[in-house]
Amino acid sequence: MKTIADIEDMSPNLLVSWFMIASYAYYRIGGTGQVMDDMTFDRLVQRLREKYDEADHPHKEHITEDHLNAGTGYDIKYPTIVKHAYASYLRELHEGG
């Protein structure tokens, strides 16, 4: 699972990616499919709010100020690549990567 230390090292674009992946995991998969705990996600949201203007990630358009203020991505329509990135990350975890 991703940690706060991982979040601290992320570029603005990686923050966008992991916001999308973690939100997808939480709101669409649920249960044991999480990629980070709540405290780590909260830090990710805080850093993304701070670095939002620096990001030029193509999925940034899916994340509104309301999402960041509420700390949630429950109503995002997740692009297919986010779903595949989530699945790839889980495979990596299970393979010990």
Summary of the structure (lengths in Angstrom):
residues: 97
radius of gyration: 12.3
end to end distance: 11.0
largest distance: 36.4
contacts: 269
relative contact order: 0.20
helix: 66%
strand: 2%
